[in-house]
Amino acid sequence: MKTTASPQVAARRDPLEPMQPTEEPGTGEGEEIDRRALIAETAYFIAEGRGFTPGGDVEDWLAAENSIDLALSRPAVR
């Protein structure tokens, strides 16, 4: 019988903690940053943190945008 490996699940992180970029600007090293995907994931975790109550999706998205934009504007820590 052939078994398949289950997909890895990403570790949870604090949704309000800024994420560090995976690429040093101008170096071409690391993975390309997908800003929209980072915002969507962060907004999801913010919504999860408030129990997915209706009516907060726009605020969640805007908070996620601020968090990601702040993280991407910081120099990468080495």
TORKOL-4160 file (C-alpha; in steps of 0.2 Angstrom, whole numbers, padded with zeros to 4 digits, m for minus):
78
<pt num="1" X="0000" Y="0000" Z="0000"/>
<pt num="2" X="0007" Y="0017" Z="m0005"/>
<pt num="3" X="0006" Y="0031" Z="0008"/>
<pt num="4" X="0006" Y="0049" Z="0004"/>
<pt num="5" X="0014" Y="0062" Z="0015"/>
<pt num="6" X="0002" Y="0075" Z="0023"/>
<pt num="7" X="0006" Y="0093" Z="0018"/>
<pt num="8" X="0015" Y="0103" Z="0031"/>
<pt num="9" X="0005" Y="0115" Z="0041"/>
<pt num="10" X="0013" Y="0132" Z="0044"/>
<pt num="11" X="0016" Y="0136" Z="0062"/>
<pt num="12" X="0004" Y="0149" Z="0069"/>
<pt num="13" X="0011" Y="0166" Z="0073"/>
<pt num="14" X="0005" Y="0182" Z="0081"/>
<pt num="15" X="m0006" Y="0191" Z="0067"/>
<pt num="16" X="m0001" Y="0208" Z="0074"/>
<pt num="17" X="0017" Y="0204" Z="0074"/>
<pt num="18" X="0025" Y="0212" Z="0058"/>
<pt num="19" X="0032" Y="0199" Z="0047"/>
<pt num="20" X="0050" Y="0200" Z="0041"/>
<pt num="21" X="0053" Y="0200" Z="0022"/>
<pt num="22" X="0061" Y="0185" Z="0014"/>
<pt num="23" X="0071" Y="0195" Z="0002"/>
<pt num="24" X="0084" Y="0208" Z="0004"/>
<pt num="25" X="0080" Y="0223" Z="m0007"/>
<pt num="26" X="0091" Y="0223" Z="m0022"/>
<pt num="27" X="0100" Y="0207" Z="m0019"/>
<pt num="28" X="0089" Y="0195" Z="m0029"/>
<pt num="29" X="0091" Y="0182" Z="m0015"/>
<pt num="30" X="0077" Y="0173" Z="m0006"/>
<pt num="31" X="0059" Y="0171" Z="m0011"/>
<pt num="32" X="0049" Y="0184" Z="m0020"/>
<pt num="33" X="0037" Y="0192" Z="m0008"/>
<pt num="34" X="0019" Y="0191" Z="m0012"/>
<pt num="35" X="0012" Y="0206" Z="m0002"/>
<pt num="36" X="m0006" Y="0202" Z="m0006"/>
<pt num="37" X="m0005" Y="0184" Z="0000"/>
<pt num="38" X="0004" Y="0190" Z="0016"/>
<pt num="39" X="m0010" Y="0202" Z="0019"/>
<pt num="40" X="m0023" Y="0189" Z="0016"/>
<pt num="41" X="m0015" Y="0177" Z="0028"/>
<pt num="42" X="m0013" Y="0190" Z="0042"/>
<pt num="43" X="m0031" Y="0196" Z="0040"/>
<pt num="44" X="m0037" Y="0178" Z="0042"/>
<pt num="45" X="m0027" Y="0176" Z="0058"/>
<pt num="46" X="m0034" Y="0193" Z="0065"/>
<pt num="47" X="m0052" Y="0187" Z="0061"/>
<pt num="48" X="m0048" Y="0171" Z="0069"/>
<pt num="49" X="m0042" Y="0180" Z="0084"/>
<pt num="50" X="m0059" Y="0189" Z="0086"/>
<pt num="51" X="m0069" Y="0173" Z="0083"/>
<pt num="52" X="m0074" Y="0177" Z="0065"/>
<pt num="53" X="m0088" Y="0188" Z="0071"/>
<pt num="54" X="m0097" Y="0196" Z="0056"/>
<pt num="55" X="m0093" Y="0214" Z="0051"/>
<pt num="56" X="m0075" Y="0216" Z="0054"/>
<pt num="57" X="m0068" Y="0210" Z="0038"/>
<pt num="58" X="m0063" Y="0228" Z="0031"/>
<pt num="59" X="m0055" Y="0232" Z="0048"/>
<pt num="60" X="m0045" Y="0216" Z="0048"/>
<pt num="61" X="m0039" Y="0219" Z="0030"/>
<pt num="62" X="m0033" Y="0236" Z="0034"/>
<pt num="63" X="m0024" Y="0231" Z="0050"/>
<pt num="64" X="m0016" Y="0217" Z="0040"/>
<pt num="65" X="m0010" Y="0229" Z="0027"/>
<pt num="66" X="m0003" Y="0241" Z="0040"/>
<pt num="67" X="0006" Y="0226" Z="0048"/>
<pt num="68" X="0013" Y="0219" Z="0032"/>
<pt num="69" X="0018" Y="0236" Z="0025"/>
<pt num="70" X="0027" Y="0240" Z="0041"/>
<pt num="71" X="0036" Y="0224" Z="0041"/>
<pt num="72" X="0041" Y="0226" Z="0022"/>
<pt num="73" X="0048" Y="0243" Z="0025"/>
<pt num="74" X="0060" Y="0237" Z="0038"/>
<pt num="75" X="0077" Y="0231" Z="0033"/>
<pt num="76" X="0079" Y="0213" Z="0035"/>
<pt num="77" X="0088" Y="0207" Z="0051"/>
<pt num="78" X="0103" Y="0196" Z="0048"/>
